[in-house]
């Protein structure tokens, strides 16, 4: 014994103190949604609550749709009404057995039919004009009760119909049926079912609504709890996949609906309506609720795990097809253009060969073969020409504007496209030149605006300073004030013209178009400027027809156009010359023309002359009071009235032509 004890290693012996006090680690307490017993209990309670809620809602619907008879009619009276209705149906069915020619023994069939019901006796008395004999049934085991019903049926040629009156006009025959129900219902039929339903309805007619509300709330609460608890386990706080989540969701849903929905519907369609049906329906409905709840929990778990749609058969099929198509397209588009075209041509040629194999007409075979032989080289040629154009456009896109596409072997649209590409360099040069010109004109505009504003403003500042230094009562103050007034008016006109030019150019100027007589406006302008022209040493020659010419214009804005043009003539025309103003019809337009001889040399183009702050000479030393905005305003106002203003310069001859559509 001692030897055995000596063989035991001392380092492997644990003391009682060591084993009694292990190192304890704090265990994280997980919520109730992670507990498996809680989820099982919630699942069962939710199914029970949902089943009771469905039944309660159905009973509530029956009570609501019964026109409140359950609350106003006594139960015994209600039962009698339902029994009477069922007894009438039984009587009608028995009568139909006697009229059915396919039944060999209608009497025995009638006995069997009535014997299966809670009927103690049934008697049928046919009218004398029928070949049927009176018939009666008396049960040997069912004691008659106090429920007795009598019905009158009348035959109008297409079967017996129940009528409440004793005499019905047009009836060929009649039958009187007396039905006595059994005292105690022992058979499972509609009588016993109606009795049971009415007993339940009357017993629960008040409390059923409370039960429905409570069970619905319980079912919803249980459903929410299970949705939160789905995918949760005791071992982890994060959702985890289970065996059911590995099955594709659409496959699982289809199988669940097929097994718990389609098959029960087929089975229930073949069950007779009796008390057994209620049990079967209850079982299948409970199973369907359980399957649906489990499917919802599986869906909730998949949603928590993320990407639930990827674990479906439909997604797998569509994704696989799309991936394959995408891969083929990537491979196809990476090919050179010639190879792509060759592949397309080969595919078309293969289709033609297939059609040739199925074709029976020799002429059609020859046609398809010749078409394929001609189409293949045509597509290859098309690919080669497109590659030339593609390479040329790529070189130009990289900045090589001088790149020229060879047009050798090209014809038609291909050659035209190559020539267009070769002309891109010239077009881009023109575009750059136009851009440079536009930038230059913007710079000149800013310079001119600054100069024209600075000149009167400088005079105003200087003369204001001179006035402040003059002693009171000096005669020069009046002279300086006159200069200040003149320069202030000039600055005011410049600012007004700038504002009006901006409004007219942007279309923010209000224009009211109305029928307007051009003759009257020109005659008014002639009267207004006759004296001013004479003061400037000019002779105004107007050619205005007697026939009235009308256009759609704003009279106030059109007068401003005429005023600007005539005012420019007074400022810039050569003294001792004539200024011509004419009106005529040209086709569908009214044309107003102003012509004069310039005092200075017109060393500027018509387009530049139309720009803002540009005068007829480039030196800006004409000595005039103009600011170069008159023509720009006139053009903008004309365009706002749907007209057109054009300038023509021929040597020193200045000509402005205005066109408006005639009314």
Buried (B, 14 or more C-beta within 10 A) or exposed (E): EEEEEEEEEEEEEEEEEEEEEEEEEEEEEBEEBBBEEBBEEBBEBBBBBBBBBBBBBEBBEBBEEBEEEBEEBEBEEBBBBBBBEBBBEBBBEBBBBBEEEEBEEBBEBBBEBBBEBBBBBBBBEBBEEBEBEEBEBEBEEBEBBEBEBEBBBBBEEEEBBBBEEEEBEEBEBBBBBBBBBBBEBEBBBBBBBBBBBBEBBBEBBEEBBEBBBBBBEBBBBBBEBBBBBBBBBEEEEEBEEEEBBEBBBBEBBEEBBEEBBEEBEEEEEEEEEBEEBBEEBEEBBBBBBBBBBBBBBBBBBBBBBEEBEEBBBEBEEEEEEEEEEEEEEEEEEEEEBBEBBBEEBEEBBEEBEEEBEEBEEEEEBEBBBEEBEEBBEEBBBBBBBBBBBEBBBEBBEEEEEEBEBEBEEBEEEBBEBBEEBBEBBEEEEEEEEEEEEEEEBEEBBEEBBEEBBEBBBEBBEBBEEBBEEEEEEEEEBEBBEEBBEBBBEBBEBBEEBBEBBEBBBEEEBEBEBEEBBBBBBBBEBBEBBEEBBEEBEBEBEBEBEEEEBBBBBBBEBBBBBBBBBBBBBBBBBBEEBBBBBBBEEEEEBBBBBBBBBBBBEBEBEBEEBBBBBBBBBEEBEBEBEBBBBBBBBBBBBBBBBBBBBEBEBEEBEBBBBBBBBBE
